[in-house]
Amino acid sequence: MLMALGVAGCYAKSDVADAFANSPRAVFPLLDSNTRLDMIDYFKNGLSTPSQNALEGKSQILELTPEYMNIKMTDSSTAQLIMLEDGRQELIALINTVAAPGLDSNMKFYIYKDGSWGLIDAKGTNWLFSKPGWKEWLTADGQSHKAEVEMQVPFMLVSYKYDPASGQLVLTNNISKFLDKEVYESISPYLVQQLVYTWNGGKFERKK
């Protein structure tokens, strides 16, 4: 695993489509290099043609800008690629989302240099994004009912969606898809429904 080294220097701004095309197979095990290139070509030519993946399902690029890509990987999973810069180097944020049964996401970060991806160890990514805990997901009233919420909610189901137009990363609470309706209704007043973050040039910072 690679840790980010603060090496100053100039670099040409990369295109997310090129990064996707150059990605290691381990990052997208369902998509070989030729399939990835086909997917880019289809989207850029205005075609909605899906591509067959390694599971014999269909994958397709849904959104593409120079800095952002949203991919339907399977019928129940998506991936988002975000090109970022922190003033020293280029970074890629990769968001994988699955339906389980509510949408649930995780985010990894990579250093992108000369067409190569270097995974940043998960233990060292707090300087880029601090995953919210109970403190962030509880309302003001919920802070005094933390024990009750934790007893009813064994874990959070949270989906991440990046908006390239605003630069905002929106985290949505999907625990209602997992809990019994009556249980959810009893604790929902104590839970925040969304958290919003923006890239400040060095990390995703929560919008207050």
C-alpha positions as CSV (number, residue, x, y, z in Angstrom):
1,M,0.0,0.0,0.0
2,L,1.3,3.5,-0.8
3,M,1.2,6.4,1.5
4,A,0.9,9.9,0.0
5,L,4.2,11.7,0.0
6,G,4.1,15.5,-0.2
7,V,6.2,15.9,-3.2
8,A,5.7,19.3,-4.9
9,G,5.9,19.6,-8.6
10,C,4.1,20.3,-11.8
11,Y,1.9,17.8,-13.5
12,A,-0.5,17.8,-16.4
13,K,-4.2,17.5,-15.3
14,S,-5.4,14.0,-16.1
15,D,-8.7,13.0,-17.6
16,V,-10.9,10.6,-15.7
17,A,-11.6,8.5,-18.8
18,D,-7.9,8.0,-19.3
19,A,-7.5,7.0,-15.6
20,F,-10.4,4.5,-16.1
21,A,-8.7,3.1,-19.2
22,N,-5.4,2.7,-17.3
23,S,-6.9,1.3,-14.1
24,P,-5.4,-2.0,-12.8
25,R,-7.7,-5.1,-13.3
26,A,-7.7,-5.4,-9.5
27,V,-9.6,-2.1,-9.3
28,F,-12.3,-3.2,-11.7
29,P,-12.2,-7.0,-11.7
30,L,-15.4,-7.2,-13.8
31,L,-14.0,-5.2,-16.7
32,D,-11.0,-6.0,-18.8
33,S,-9.1,-3.2,-20.6
34,N,-10.8,-3.7,-23.9
35,T,-14.2,-3.6,-22.3
36,R,-13.3,-0.3,-20.5
37,L,-12.2,1.2,-23.8
38,D,-15.4,0.1,-25.5
39,M,-17.5,1.7,-22.7
40,I,-15.7,5.0,-23.1
41,D,-16.2,5.0,-26.9
42,Y,-19.9,4.1,-26.6
43,F,-20.5,7.0,-24.2
44,K,-18.5,9.6,-26.1
45,N,-20.4,8.6,-29.3
46,G,-23.7,9.1,-27.7
47,L,-24.5,5.4,-27.6
48,S,-26.4,3.7,-24.7
49,T,-24.9,0.3,-25.6
50,P,-24.0,-1.7,-22.5
51,S,-20.9,-3.9,-22.3
52,Q,-20.7,-7.4,-21.1
53,N,-18.7,-7.9,-17.8
54,A,-17.0,-10.9,-16.4
55,L,-20.2,-12.0,-14.6
56,E,-21.9,-12.0,-18.0
57,G,-24.0,-9.1,-16.9
58,K,-24.1,-5.6,-18.3
59,S,-22.0,-2.6,-17.4
60,Q,-22.3,1.0,-18.7
61,I,-21.0,4.5,-18.2
62,L,-23.9,6.7,-17.0
63,E,-22.1,10.0,-16.6
64,L,-18.8,11.3,-17.8
65,T,-17.0,14.7,-17.4
66,P,-13.2,15.3,-17.5
67,E,-13.1,14.9,-13.7
68,Y,-16.0,12.5,-12.9
69,M,-17.4,9.2,-14.1
70,N,-20.4,7.2,-12.9
71,I,-20.6,3.6,-13.9
72,K,-23.4,1.0,-13.6
73,M,-21.3,-2.1,-12.8
74,T,-24.1,-4.6,-12.4
75,D,-27.9,-4.4,-11.8
76,S,-27.1,-3.9,-8.1
77,S,-23.9,-2.0,-8.0
78,T,-22.3,1.2,-9.2
79,A,-18.8,2.9,-9.2
80,Q,-17.9,6.6,-9.2
81,L,-14.5,7.9,-10.1
82,I,-13.5,11.4,-9.0
83,M,-10.3,13.2,-10.1
84,L,-8.9,15.4,-7.3
85,E,-5.9,17.6,-6.7
86,D,-4.4,18.6,-3.4
87,G,-1.8,21.1,-4.8
88,R,1.0,18.5,-4.7
89,Q,-0.4,15.5,-6.6
90,E,-3.4,14.0,-8.4
91,L,-5.7,11.8,-6.5
92,I,-8.6,9.5,-7.4
93,A,-11.5,8.9,-5.1
94,L,-13.3,5.6,-6.0
95,I,-16.8,5.1,-4.6
96,N,-18.3,1.7,-4.8
97,T,-22.0,1.3,-4.0
98,V,-24.1,-1.9,-3.6
99,A,-27.7,-2.6,-2.8
100,A,-27.6,-4.5,0.5
101,P,-30.7,-4.1,0.7
102,G,-30.5,-0.4,1.0
103,L,-27.7,1.3,-0.9
104,D,-24.4,1.2,0.9
105,S,-21.1,2.8,-0.2
106,N,-17.4,2.8,0.6
107,M,-14.7,5.1,-0.7
108,K,-11.0,4.5,-1.4
109,F,-8.3,6.9,-2.5
110,Y,-5.5,6.4,-4.9
111,I,-2.5,8.5,-5.9
112,Y,-2.6,8.8,-9.7
113,K,0.8,9.5,-11.4
114,D,2.0,8.8,-14.9
115,G,-1.0,6.6,-15.6
116,S,-0.5,4.5,-12.5
117,W,-2.8,4.0,-9.5
118,G,-1.3,3.7,-6.0
119,L,-3.8,2.7,-3.3
120,I,-3.5,4.8,-0.1
121,D,-3.8,2.6,2.9
122,A,-7.2,3.0,4.5
123,K,-5.6,3.9,7.8
124,G,-4.0,6.9,6.3
125,T,-7.0,8.5,4.5
126,N,-8.4,10.5,7.4
127,W,-6.5,13.5,6.0
128,L,-8.7,13.2,2.9
129,F,-12.0,12.1,4.3
130,S,-13.2,11.2,7.8
131,K,-16.0,8.7,7.7
132,P,-18.8,10.0,9.9
133,G,-19.7,8.2,13.0
134,W,-22.7,8.3,15.3
135,K,-21.8,11.8,16.4
136,E,-22.4,13.1,12.9
137,W,-25.5,11.0,12.2
138,L,-27.4,12.0,15.3
139,T,-29.6,15.1,15.5
140,A,-29.3,17.5,18.4
141,D,-32.2,15.6,20.1
142,G,-30.6,12.3,19.1
143,Q,-27.5,13.1,21.0
144,S,-29.4,12.5,24.3
145,H,-30.9,9.2,22.9
146,K,-27.6,7.7,21.5
147,A,-27.9,4.5,23.5
148,E,-31.4,3.9,22.3
149,V,-30.4,4.5,18.6
150,E,-27.3,2.3,18.9
151,M,-29.4,-0.5,20.4
152,Q,-31.9,-0.4,17.5
153,V,-29.4,0.3,14.7
154,P,-26.5,-2.3,14.5
155,F,-24.9,-0.4,11.7
156,M,-25.6,2.4,9.2
157,L,-26.4,2.0,5.5
158,V,-25.1,5.1,3.8
159,S,-24.8,5.8,0.0
160,Y,-22.3,8.4,-1.4
161,K,-23.1,10.5,-4.5
162,Y,-20.7,13.1,-5.9
163,D,-22.1,16.0,-7.9
164,P,-19.4,17.3,-10.3
165,A,-21.3,20.5,-11.0
166,S,-21.2,21.7,-7.3
167,G,-18.2,19.6,-6.1
168,Q,-20.4,18.3,-3.3
169,L,-20.3,14.8,-1.9
170,V,-23.7,13.9,-0.5
171,L,-24.0,11.0,2.0
172,T,-27.6,9.7,2.4
173,N,-28.9,7.7,5.3
174,N,-30.6,4.5,4.0
175,I,-31.2,2.6,7.2
176,S,-35.0,2.7,6.6
177,K,-34.4,0.0,4.0
178,F,-33.0,-2.3,6.6
179,L,-35.1,-1.7,9.8
180,D,-38.6,-2.7,10.5
181,K,-40.9,0.2,9.7
182,E,-42.1,0.7,13.3
183,V,-38.5,0.5,14.6
184,Y,-37.3,3.1,12.1
185,E,-40.2,5.4,12.8
186,S,-39.3,5.4,16.5
187,I,-35.7,6.5,15.9
188,S,-35.9,8.5,12.7
189,P,-36.4,11.8,14.5
190,Y,-32.9,11.2,16.1
191,L,-31.1,10.6,12.8
192,V,-29.8,13.1,10.2
193,Q,-30.9,12.1,6.7
194,Q,-28.0,13.6,4.7
195,L,-24.5,14.9,5.3
196,V,-22.8,17.1,2.7
197,Y,-19.1,17.5,2.1
198,T,-17.1,19.6,-0.3
199,W,-13.5,19.2,-1.6
200,N,-11.5,22.2,-0.1
201,G,-8.4,21.5,-2.1
202,G,-7.0,19.1,0.5
203,K,-9.8,17.0,1.9
204,F,-13.6,16.5,1.8
205,E,-14.8,18.8,4.5
206,R,-18.2,18.6,6.0
207,K,-20.6,21.4,5.2
208,K,-22.1,22.8,8.4
